[in-house]
């Protein structure tokens, strides 16, 4: 059986650690008296150092870099759309005018295209706010893990939405007329 402190906050873990150290000091002093005092004077600073050092700092750094990678995935899709929408290259112009003109219309009533534009706008807003969230001091590892889950899910949803919107826009084809819905 493995004991885990996963459900505890950093403050609760620190309090538990201090209580455990005090209890251990009491037991050692009562059992060994003067020898116990010498042992406690040697071990106590080490125990306090271990308690207050941040063993999950490297884990937090790894989680934050994973969040950055997921944010990069979101930004890649945003860049793909921006390239599609604004690139002067002949291939992009042909794609947005001949093959997928509906994809440029944020008011398009096709569910896949509508969903993509919604996902795109929320993903842009999310990425803009992400650095501020990560800069929060004393952020718990569990909070960073939750933020990573959210970022991964947003990246996945945006990518899937982008692919579905491209398929739908291609199906609508060059005959799509944004003025026909009036």
Backbone torsions as a table, in degrees:
resi	resn	phi	psi	omega
1	UNK	NA	134.3	-178.4
2	UNK	-109.0	131.4	179.6
3	UNK	-90.2	133.5	-176.7
4	UNK	-129.0	143.9	176.6
5	UNK	-104.6	23.3	-174.1
6	UNK	-59.8	-36.5	-176.7
7	UNK	-82.1	-6.7	-177.2
8	UNK	-93.6	148.5	173.7
9	UNK	-78.5	168.8	179.7
10	UNK	-62.0	-38.6	179.6
11	UNK	-65.2	-42.4	179.2
12	UNK	-65.2	-39.4	177.5
13	UNK	-64.2	-39.2	179.1
14	UNK	-65.0	-45.4	178.7
15	UNK	-61.0	-44.5	178.6
16	UNK	-61.5	-41.6	179.6
17	UNK	-63.8	-42.8	178.4
18	UNK	-62.9	-43.8	178.8
19	UNK	-61.7	-42.8	179.9
20	UNK	-64.3	-40.2	179.7
21	UNK	-66.6	-44.8	179.2
22	UNK	-61.4	-42.2	178.7
23	UNK	-63.6	-42.2	179.8
24	UNK	-65.5	-41.1	177.6
25	UNK	-61.3	-44.2	179.3
26	UNK	-60.3	-45.1	-179.5
27	UNK	-63.8	-45.8	-178.1
28	UNK	-65.9	-42.8	179.9
29	UNK	-65.2	-41.0	-178.8
30	UNK	-70.7	-29.9	-177.9
31	UNK	-85.9	-38.9	-172.0
32	UNK	-112.5	-5.2	179.2
33	UNK	50.2	-112.9	-174.6
34	UNK	-64.4	-41.8	178.0
35	UNK	-63.9	-38.8	177.4
36	UNK	-63.6	-36.6	177.2
37	UNK	-63.2	-43.1	178.7
38	UNK	-64.9	-43.6	178.4
39	UNK	-62.2	-43.3	179.6
40	UNK	-64.0	-39.3	179.0
41	UNK	-64.9	-27.2	177.7
42	UNK	-82.9	-45.7	-172.7
43	UNK	-83.0	-31.8	-176.2
44	UNK	-57.3	-48.3	177.9
45	UNK	-60.5	-37.9	178.2
46	UNK	-65.1	-41.7	179.7
47	UNK	-65.0	-42.6	178.8
48	UNK	-66.3	-38.3	176.9
49	UNK	-61.3	-45.0	179.6
50	UNK	-65.2	-36.3	-179.1
51	UNK	-66.7	-42.9	-175.1
52	UNK	-92.8	-10.1	173.3
53	UNK	-73.4	153.2	-175.3
54	UNK	-97.5	91.0	-178.0
55	UNK	-68.1	-22.0	-178.6
56	UNK	-97.4	14.0	178.1
57	UNK	-65.0	-39.4	178.5
58	UNK	-70.0	-34.7	176.6
59	UNK	-65.3	-41.3	178.1
60	UNK	-64.2	-38.9	178.6
61	UNK	-63.5	-41.8	178.5
62	UNK	-64.9	-43.4	178.7
63	UNK	-63.1	-40.8	179.6
64	UNK	-65.9	-36.3	177.2
65	UNK	-69.5	-32.7	175.4
66	UNK	-66.3	-38.5	176.3
67	UNK	-62.7	-41.3	178.4
68	UNK	-62.2	-38.6	178.3
69	UNK	-65.6	-41.1	177.4
70	UNK	-66.3	-38.2	176.8
71	UNK	-64.7	-35.9	175.7
72	UNK	-63.4	-37.3	176.6
73	UNK	-62.1	-40.6	177.1
74	UNK	-63.6	-46.4	-178.9
75	UNK	-65.0	-31.5	176.4
76	UNK	-62.0	-43.9	179.1
77	UNK	-66.2	-41.1	177.6
78	UNK	-60.5	-43.0	178.3
79	UNK	-65.1	-38.2	176.9
80	UNK	-60.4	-44.2	179.2
81	UNK	-66.0	-43.4	179.5
82	UNK	-62.2	-39.3	176.5
83	UNK	-63.1	-46.1	178.1
84	UNK	-58.9	-44.4	-172.7
85	UNK	-78.7	-29.8	-170.0
86	UNK	-128.2	-3.8	-175.7
87	UNK	-69.0	138.0	177.2
88	UNK	-83.6	1.0	179.9
89	UNK	-66.7	145.4	-177.0
90	UNK	-59.9	-39.9	-179.1
91	UNK	-64.0	-41.9	179.4
92	UNK	-68.7	-39.8	178.6
93	UNK	-62.6	-44.7	179.1
94	UNK	-63.2	-40.5	-178.8
95	UNK	-63.8	-44.2	-176.2
96	UNK	-81.4	-19.4	179.8
97	UNK	-102.8	-38.1	-176.0
98	UNK	-95.6	-34.9	-172.0
99	UNK	-105.2	-41.7	-172.3
100	UNK	-135.4	54.8	-179.4
101	UNK	-66.9	-25.1	-179.2
102	UNK	-66.7	-25.0	-177.6
103	UNK	-68.4	-22.0	177.9
104	UNK	-81.4	-15.5	-175.1
105	UNK	-90.2	106.1	179.5
106	UNK	-68.8	-12.5	179.1
107	UNK	-97.6	6.5	-179.7
108	UNK	-59.5	137.1	-176.0
109	UNK	-89.7	-0.1	175.1
110	UNK	-65.7	129.2	-174.6
111	UNK	-58.4	-40.1	-178.2
112	UNK	-67.9	-41.3	-179.9
113	UNK	-70.7	-41.1	177.7
114	UNK	-61.3	-43.2	179.0
115	UNK	-63.9	-41.6	179.8
116	UNK	-61.1	-46.2	-179.2
117	UNK	-63.6	-35.4	176.0
118	UNK	-66.6	-48.8	179.5
119	UNK	-60.6	-39.6	-179.8
120	UNK	-62.3	-48.0	-178.3
121	UNK	-66.6	-40.2	179.3
122	UNK	-70.8	-34.0	178.5
123	UNK	-67.7	-39.6	177.1
124	UNK	-61.6	-44.9	179.5
125	UNK	-63.9	-41.3	180.0
126	UNK	-61.9	-45.9	-178.7
127	UNK	-65.4	-37.9	177.7
128	UNK	-61.2	-34.1	-177.2
129	UNK	-90.5	-9.6	-172.8
130	UNK	-63.9	-44.8	-178.7
131	UNK	-61.4	-38.0	177.9
132	UNK	-64.7	-38.0	178.1
133	UNK	-66.6	-41.2	-178.7
134	UNK	-72.5	-23.4	-179.2
135	UNK	-80.4	-5.9	-179.3
136	UNK	-60.0	125.5	-179.8
137	UNK	-71.3	153.9	177.6
138	UNK	57.1	37.4	178.4
139	UNK	-75.7	130.2	-178.8
140	UNK	-73.8	152.1	178.3
141	UNK	-60.0	-39.0	-179.8
142	UNK	-64.6	-34.6	177.2
143	UNK	-67.1	-39.4	178.9
144	UNK	-67.9	-39.5	177.0
145	UNK	-61.3	-41.8	178.8
146	UNK	-64.2	-42.1	178.5
147	UNK	-64.3	-36.0	176.3
148	UNK	-64.6	-42.9	177.6
149	UNK	-59.8	-44.4	-179.6
150	UNK	-64.3	-44.3	-179.2
151	UNK	-64.6	-43.6	177.0
152	UNK	-60.3	-44.3	-178.9
153	UNK	-64.5	-42.1	178.3
154	UNK	-63.5	-41.9	178.8
155	UNK	-62.5	-44.4	179.2
156	UNK	-63.4	-48.2	-178.7
157	UNK	-61.4	-41.6	-179.5
158	UNK	-66.4	-42.6	179.7
159	UNK	-63.2	-46.2	178.9
160	UNK	-63.7	-40.7	179.2
161	UNK	-64.7	-39.7	177.9
162	UNK	-61.3	-46.6	-179.3
163	UNK	-65.4	-42.3	179.3
164	UNK	-66.1	-39.2	179.7
165	UNK	-66.5	-38.8	177.9
166	UNK	-63.7	-41.6	178.2
167	UNK	-63.9	-44.4	-179.4
168	UNK	-64.8	-42.4	179.6
169	UNK	-65.0	-37.1	177.4
170	UNK	-66.5	-38.6	178.3
171	UNK	-65.7	-36.6	177.1
172	UNK	-69.2	-32.7	172.5
173	UNK	70.6	-168.8	-175.1
174	UNK	-73.4	-10.9	-178.4
175	UNK	-86.0	2.8	178.9
176	UNK	-64.0	129.8	179.7
177	UNK	-125.9	111.6	-178.6
178	UNK	-64.5	-18.6	-179.8
179	UNK	-85.3	-8.8	-176.4
180	UNK	-75.9	-12.1	-177.1
181	UNK	-84.9	-5.3	-179.6
182	UNK	-67.2	NA	NA
